[in-house]
Amino acid sequence: MTARTKADQKGRFLGGTAPFGWQVSKDGALIEIPEQQAVIQQIIELRREGLSLRAIATRIGGAVSHVTVKNILSQAGSRGENQALL
């Protein structure tokens, strides 16, 4: 078993830039950033209301781009939270 597989199984972040809403702790675990998690929930709610990615980015006030909105929704879908948001 590779070191990468072992780290993944332990729930450790495997590298790169941490996703929006998260930071990496010293031991490699992802920790929620409460303010950004609130923005993620707002994005999900606005998408459920039918807003476009650009409209969501505008509504949030420029905190994120429409590309970031897409990435956030994609990550939420990959975790099984919101399958049909894109």
ABEGO torsion letter per residue (X at the ends): XBAAAAAAAAGBBAEEBBBBGBBBBAAGBBBBBAAAAAAAAAAAAAAAAGBBAAAAAAAAGGABBAAAAAAAAAAAAAAGABAAAX
